[in-house]
Amino acid sequence: MEFQKICDREGVSKSAKVEMFMARYISVHSKGNPQLRLEPFIGEVKKVCFGCEGKFPNLVKVEFVSGLVAEVCPSCLADYKAKTTVKRVLRT
């Protein structure tokens, strides 16, 4: 059997190999998402705020009076709005 040959070559028993496959399948599908999530491989994706340069999972895209379009955190957005430098919020 081909599977036995591969397991022998890798120095792993068939049952251990099947357990690894099952553990991988469960970890990928346990949260109800049938697709593979990237966070376990690359960590949580965070964006850099244009204003404070802090890292956040979500930012607000705004257009400034100058015409610049950038993403800012909620705190910087409030500061820019107070200074009336934000022309409009493009998405939250």
Protein Blocks (a to p, Z undefined) as FASTA:
>chain_A
ZZlmmmmmnopafklmmmmmmmmmmmmmmnopabdcfklmnopaddddfklopacfbdcd
dddfkopacdddfklmmmmmmnopafbdfbZZ
